[in-house]
């Protein structure tokens, strides 16, 4: 009888753990507009504050905006100039300044001071401003009502596409019946760090006004004022910008990104989130003395690259996007890593900083060579350019040899840290590193064949992959909290978010238990996956891997529900409009590479694209039950530009339709099966 009770209790625990997290409905703060923007209509639920980052080739603009209980705005602008370096040389040694409302020129409306948050003004004389809406679409727009006589103000915040400048444009509209006088005072303010503290300085940070002065706005007319924030070096003159042209250039750049690799599904929420993610992933690329360098952002990570953010996360996505600047940044990052290859097989640095002039190795070996080999192999195949692949092959080859030399007696990869850099235990061999190495070996076998590498070497890669897969199961396979999944390292007995990595590299031996664990109350929280079960810390990167892996494993309906929940929270909730880095660390910064990972949920998860050659890939599409079709339009990958459509057919089959140069090719497959596509 006692034995029966124990069995019953054990079964109860497993059954309880197998239950999925209960997703709740969100009261959206934002709504999607017809032009693809999102907008918050201020109609209560105040106060509220949020922050967003926007990037250009020479500047990042981080905006913190708040609307108080009286609907009055308070704005804080942080300008980062990645290529204006300070000393001593560090990752965060870029020129950066905060600009508060009180630092800006005063504005008067009919001789009354505009009260926009912090200017000291008497109750009798101030002119109150009330925010009516905030709109995001690559440019942040704040619409306000000034007073009660029909005067409206539209503020636009955006970075320059190619200059070390950012802009605040103010347009006043007179919708009343009487003329209105509007004055913005002249301002020119310069801040200059000591020349001894600058690299290639001196540097100057300059705030200037454009179109300042007194203007009388007739009924039905408008007037434009602007404030510029710029950096100059040495004796460079202050640049006088054409605000309207700069705004048009920013809109054009955003449109260029959005027009490529277009997701079309029956769910506009997902389509819109995907479009926003493309913008964030590709805008955060900085033109430095070391070439184009993709930067995570977040006020800390600029003019520098990492083995995870760039090589592993975002570069494999850029191979599909078709953006010239993005592809230049991808190739440049791999070239930078390749400079540190050495005959002694000492590790390549985790991070290359200061426009390529220095390195950071503070986290030891995080499994970086697995990250680099994984990303370089997938990128080279999907990009489909033989010359680029020839450049990348020595790096892939070197990293694979390094990793082979790091195999333990258990046949998994030794690394004394992982991508979370000691924030959570990772042991001396972690699941993430070995899984990435496994995928890198498979990519190398495909890539080497395209480059004419000897069959003996490629066969060895395949054999190494097979052995590693078996060792991953032996060493990491475990039952944790009742789930047949993986331990993250030897001695780990608590669920970790990174149990998802095997699913993203097509290791499905424990997919049922792993997916159940990911979406259980033990790991899933209101903000996605907890890094460690029972801990409040979350990093979106593991959630994005988890969603991609669940689709790849064929758990389409469950993954679809959680994808919609996550996308709605990030796009239309309280902190928008992108995937974030982490919390509580960093206060949910909109780091750029996470948006690339969001897009890969679709390219590699739902559409199931696994690169196999310069013009070929295996597709294993996962079409949700209540959709009849989905498509990726204007895909730039595998050396071609094409559309890929998945349609539901009869008898539980799917059609894969590839359209290239107005020619269609259709493949008919059983739902859940794979198809080789040759372009």
C-alpha angles and dihedrals in degrees: 000000000000090000090052092052091052091051091048092051092047091050090049092053093050092046091050092049091050091062115106124239110267107245115214130209115259124225096225117224092189134048132204116245127211093256092056096260124126120226137193114209107204103229104138135307090107145199100046135161136181142160136224136183128218126185142203132176094274106021145037120208117202114191125195110189130183134183114199129213090275091052091250116144129236117188133191120188123197117191120198122191106194098188094049098085129194132204140284093048110250138143091256096041096113125122109264133168137181120221118196128193091259090058093063130084117275120254123211127200112199087338093308119117114248106239105214103162112295113021109117109242134153119253090241096054109032125103109221123223123207122192114229101177146353120211129193127196108131087303120064114226126189118191118199141176116229115207120318104288101086102273114143131187127204116193121195123194121190143139125243113258096228110003134079089252142101129191145218110195120191121196118185117201121197107212092161132093100251134059115265127210115218123183129184113189121234116258135180115167127172130192120188126185116216111283089232089061095053133082111226089351171115093172127200130199110200132186114195138170126232124199091009123162137069119322129178111215116204121213109284093017134100142209131211129217128170144189122208129202114198145160125220132184129223110320098348110138122241107269116237104214129205098229096199093050091048090051091049090049091052091049090049092051092050090048092050090057095044095049093062126072093010118193114215118185135142088260112080091189091064093042091053096045089050091051092050091047091054090054095050093045094051103034094062096076118117129206104227137166085263092055130258110343123185109222129196092219121197093143090287114058114065138130086015138094135212132203091237106037097043109019098036107026114031108017095067087054094049088060087070100039100069095215111148096212092047092052092047089053092049094052091043092054092052091047090052092052091046091060088070097056110121138180092241091060095233110166122274109242117268090230137021110205145182097045089310096309098111146017139230120212101164096129098052116221106345094176088276095153089057089050092050096045091046094050097040093050095049092043095050092050097045095042088057099205114133095202092053090047091053088055092050099043097081089052092051091046093049094048092050091052090048090052093047089055088052096058113125126221086268091058098247128113121274117222126157094214141010138219091288087062099222098318087120129017115276104170120212096298121030133194094238097059095047092047092052091047089052092054092044090056091053092048090048091054090053094042096046091054090056090050097047096249114167116281091228092061093046092048088054090054090053092049091047089052092051092050092046092051090053091047092049088057093046097044104034103025108109146140109251122181089345095307121119096226136104139302111227094223138352109294094020110136101166127078115263127197092233092070081095096072097086090057091057091056095047098259101140101163091116100023098129095054093039095052091045090053094047094054096038124105087253093070110010117081133175087274099044130265120004111226089230125017110260094017123112093218117107134179116195092215091073092046090052090050089047094054092046091048094048091054091046089052091056096251088130103153096046092045091046093056093050092044091055091047093049094044093050091050094050097041105035105017134083099299114039161229108349143043110270139221107236151313139259087007111070095004093256098306115195095242109186105227091060088066088056088054089051091057091049089062084074105034095046101019111039096022091035098216114175113177115232103163145355090279103018143071140167114243123203103173122199109202113186114241096245095050124086094194147353133188147190110216128198095013113181105201144110090032093298144084112232148144123240120201129182116201133180113245134184126288095029092299132135132217120219109200119192115191119192127163089353091302120119129209120187129202122191116208139166113259109269095021129114132242131197110229120200116188 
